[in-house]
Amino acid sequence: MARGFQGTMLRALGANEHVITVEAAVDVVPGFRRVRFSSTDLFDDFEPGPTDYLRLWFPDPVDENLQVQRGYTIIDADIDAGTFAIDFVIHE
């Protein structure tokens, strides 16, 4: 899938790619989901602080050949375990 101009710019700025795996998901309140992820190498590059975020890529809902990206704040990071969480607002 193509990532277009945004993907090109992120690569030019030195962004790295990491595979993350969903470990668990819990609905905190209606419309608000916390998803816990793991990664074998994400924290090799940096130690997240309170304002650090990740850019995640998703299939474009309109064009299946494209991907779109969104930024999400890292929360509850456990560097030794290689785990962290991201909160998502669920839209209709």
N, C-alpha and C positions, 0 to 999 in steps of 0.2 A: 504494500500500500504506500502511496505517496504521502509525504508530509509537507510538500510545497515550500513556500517561501519561509514560513516559520521554522520548519525543520532545518533548512539551509542556514538561517541566521543563528539558531541555537548551536548548531555544529561549529559555525564560524567563531562564535563566542566561547568555544571550548567546553560545551555541555557534554557530559558523558552519558552513556546509556547503561542502565542496570535493569536486570530482570527482578521483579518483585512478585511474591506469591501471596495470595489471600490465605490467611490462616483462620480467621474468624470474623463474623459480623454480628453486631447487636444493635437493635433499635433502641436508642437512648430515650427518645420520646417520639410520638408520632411525627413522621416526616424528617427525622434526624437519625442517621445511621453512622455508627463508628465501625470502621473496618480495620482489622489488624493484619499487618503484612510482615513478611520476612524477606530477607535478602542476604545472599552469601557475601556480597562485596560492596554494598552501598556505603557502609561506614568505613571502608578502606580509604575513601577519598576525603571524607570530612567528618567532623563531629557536630551534629546539628545543635543549633541554638534555638532560642524561643521564637525567632522570626524566620527561620529557614523553611524552605518549601521545595516541593518537587513539581516538575511538569510531567503530567501523565498524558499519554496518547490514547485516544479512543476512536473507534470507527465513526466516520461522519454519518449521521442519520439520513442525509440526503444522497450522498454519493459514496457508494460502497468501495470505491477505489481510492478514497482519501481518508486521512486521519486528521483529527483535530486535537489540540492540546489544551489543557487547563492546569492552573497552578493550585496546589493544595498544601496547606501548612502541616508540617510533621509534628505530631504530638506523641507524648509518652514513649520516647525512643529508649530502647535498651540496647546500647551499642555492643555490649558483650554477647548478647543473644542474637543480635542482628535483626531485631524486630522494632516495629513502630506502628502507630495508628494514624489514620486520617479520618476526619469527620466529613460527612456528605449530607447536604440538604437534599431530600428527595422531592423532586418537582413532578407535577402531573404532566 
